[in-house]
Amino acid sequence: MKQRPFRRICFGWLSGFYIALTFGIPPLPAIAQVNQATINEILGGTEVFIESQQAQVNDTANFQEVVRTEASTRASLRFNNGAAGRLGENSSVIVGQCVEVEQGQLLVSGPANGCVSGFDIGVQGTIYVVDADDSNPNVLGRIIGLEGGVQLNKSTTDPNETTLPTVLNQGQKVAVLANGELGPVEAIPAEEFADILTGPLFQDFDEPVPNQGELREVCLELYAPEYQCSAAGVPQVRSQPVRGLW
């Protein structure tokens, strides 16, 4: 008789686990909410703002406040939950449970969910880029997975509306289209991966983002042996021997 409550608990746990597997995973992984972002570095200029006030290193943006950069200025952010972010030029984000990209580019590393153009980006310690595109009328934004995987869900306030998440693995990208849907998931070419790792979201910052050292392993997994990978994870074309010399 004493074993019955234990059996009931085990049966209930197993039933819940089965239901979770059957009906999918939650749209956003349960991680510590972002409610503050501190300016960690400023590069290329001084035009970084928190709301309407010009910001300096160590200034902090609180929940629902906007952090933005203007032309020629980039900035790195340190979130209160240990994640890190980097803003490109002419970029703006809203600090919140998801870091909402309004304009420009945001690199995120660590447990910080993002959102862009009606889609939530759920992560568990991932390196990814959100690009809020304003040059293509058919594309509202792009999500680019550099290391680890992310889940993409349509934002909704209807508790009865459920959709299965789109999973984006490392080395993949997807566009958020103007019609409110996602485009096809595509592999990131080695040249584009290299451009990102040598571009403004990585170049010249003093502190590496969390897990940045994992990018070399990603490069080896995705692009070797056709490409060789630098210590920073940048895929480089292998030099080919000239035929007839060897």
SULLINFEN-V499570 format. One record per residue. N is the residue number from 1. RES is the residue in three letters. SS is DSSP state (2 for helix, 1 for strand, 0 for the rest). D_CENTER is the distance of its C-alpha to the mean C-alpha in Angstrom with 2 decimals. Layout:
n: (N N)
res: (RES RES)
ss: (SS SS)
d_center: (D_CENTER D_CENTER)
This chain:
n: (1 2 3 4 5 6 7 8 9 10 11 12 13 14 15 16 17 18 19 20 21 22 23 24 25 26 27 28 29 30 31 32 33 34 35 36 37 38 39 40 41 42 43 44 45 46 47 48 49 50 51 52 53 54 55 56 57 58 59 60 61 62 63 64 65 66 67 68 69 70 71 72 73 74 75 76 77 78 79 80 81 82 83 84 85 86 87 88 89 90 91 92 93 94 95 96 97 98 99 100 101 102 103 104 105 106 107 108 109 110 111 112 113 114 115 116 117 118 119 120 121 122 123 124 125 126 127 128 129 130 131 132 133 134 135 136 137 138 139 140 141 142 143 144 145 146 147 148 149 150 151 152 153 154 155 156 157 158 159 160 161 162 163 164 165 166 167 168 169 170 171 172 173 174 175 176 177 178 179 180 181 182 183 184 185 186 187 188 189 190 191 192 193 194 195 196 197 198 199 200 201 202 203 204 205 206 207 208 209 210 211 212 213 214 215 216 217 218 219 220 221 222 223 224 225 226 227 228 229 230 231 232 233 234 235 236 237 238 239 240 241 242 243 244 245 246)
res: (MET LYS GLN ARG PRO PHE ARG ARG ILE CYS PHE GLY TRP LEU SER GLY PHE TYR ILE ALA LEU THR PHE GLY ILE PRO PRO LEU PRO ALA ILE ALA GLN VAL ASN GLN ALA THR ILE ASN GLU ILE LEU GLY GLY THR GLU VAL PHE ILE GLU SER GLN GLN ALA GLN VAL ASN ASP THR ALA ASN PHE GLN GLU VAL VAL ARG THR GLU ALA SER THR ARG ALA SER LEU ARG PHE ASN ASN GLY ALA ALA GLY ARG LEU GLY GLU ASN SER SER VAL ILE VAL GLY GLN CYS VAL GLU VAL GLU GLN GLY GLN LEU LEU VAL SER GLY PRO ALA ASN GLY CYS VAL SER GLY PHE ASP ILE GLY VAL GLN GLY THR ILE TYR VAL VAL ASP ALA ASP ASP SER ASN PRO ASN VAL LEU GLY ARG ILE ILE GLY LEU GLU GLY GLY VAL GLN LEU ASN LYS SER THR THR ASP PRO ASN GLU THR THR LEU PRO THR VAL LEU ASN GLN GLY GLN LYS VAL ALA VAL LEU ALA ASN GLY GLU LEU GLY PRO VAL GLU ALA ILE PRO ALA GLU GLU PHE ALA ASP ILE LEU THR GLY PRO LEU PHE GLN ASP PHE ASP GLU PRO VAL PRO ASN GLN GLY GLU LEU ARG GLU VAL CYS LEU GLU LEU TYR ALA PRO GLU TYR GLN CYS SER ALA ALA GLY VAL PRO GLN VAL ARG SER GLN PRO VAL ARG GLY LEU TRP)
ss: (0 0 2 2 2 2 2 2 2 2 2 2 2 2 2 2 2 2 2 2 2 2 2 0 0 0 0 0 0 0 0 0 0 0 0 1 1 1 1 1 1 1 1 0 0 0 0 1 1 1 0 0 1 1 0 0 0 0 0 1 1 1 0 0 0 1 1 1 1 0 0 0 0 1 1 1 1 1 1 0 0 0 0 1 1 1 1 0 0 0 0 1 1 1 0 0 0 0 1 1 1 1 1 1 1 1 1 1 1 1 0 0 0 1 1 1 0 0 1 1 1 1 0 0 0 1 1 1 1 1 1 1 0 0 0 0 0 0 1 1 1 1 1 1 1 1 1 0 0 1 1 1 1 1 0 0 0 0 0 0 0 0 0 0 0 1 1 1 0 0 0 1 1 1 1 1 1 0 0 0 0 1 0 0 0 1 1 0 0 2 2 2 2 2 2 2 2 0 0 0 0 0 0 0 0 0 0 0 0 0 0 2 2 2 2 2 2 2 2 2 2 2 2 0 0 0 1 1 1 0 0 0 0 0 1 1 1 0 0 0 0 0 0 0 0 0)
d_center: (51.54 49.32 46.86 46.24 43.77 41.73 41.83 40.82 37.80 36.75 37.38 35.36 32.37 32.57 32.97 29.86 27.88 29.34 28.50 24.83 24.74 26.76 24.96 21.34 18.70 17.73 15.13 13.06 13.56 15.88 14.35 15.71 15.25 13.99 17.15 17.39 15.69 18.00 18.31 18.31 19.15 20.32 20.93 23.10 24.73 25.15 23.82 21.20 21.98 21.46 22.95 26.03 26.66 25.93 23.94 24.50 22.92 22.90 23.03 21.03 19.58 20.29 19.19 19.02 19.65 18.21 17.07 17.64 18.62 21.36 22.53 22.42 20.51 17.16 16.11 14.17 13.61 14.35 13.62 16.56 15.06 14.40 10.70 10.25 8.92 10.56 12.04 13.75 17.26 18.25 15.07 15.05 13.09 14.74 14.45 14.65 13.94 10.82 9.83 11.17 10.80 14.45 14.81 13.62 10.40 7.76 6.05 4.65 6.57 8.46 9.29 7.89 7.47 6.69 9.28 10.84 14.37 15.32 12.44 10.67 7.38 8.65 7.54 9.98 9.18 6.38 5.20 2.81 4.53 6.08 9.76 12.41 15.25 18.74 20.84 21.02 22.75 21.66 17.88 16.10 12.55 10.35 7.07 6.93 6.45 7.91 8.87 9.42 9.04 7.53 10.16 10.72 13.74 15.92 16.45 20.08 22.68 25.07 25.24 27.16 24.61 22.64 20.66 19.25 15.47 14.19 12.61 10.33 11.11 10.31 11.99 11.58 10.68 12.00 13.50 14.21 17.94 20.42 22.22 19.45 18.63 16.06 17.32 17.77 15.14 15.88 15.80 14.57 17.89 18.53 19.46 16.21 14.27 16.89 16.64 12.98 13.93 17.11 15.97 15.65 12.18 13.84 17.51 19.96 17.94 20.18 17.86 15.33 12.00 12.24 12.57 12.75 16.03 14.65 13.71 17.44 17.80 15.15 17.18 20.37 19.38 18.25 20.63 23.62 26.55 26.55 24.47 24.77 21.83 22.09 21.47 18.18 17.13 18.22 20.10 23.56 26.37 29.11 32.44 34.91 38.57 41.03 43.06 46.62 46.02 45.08)
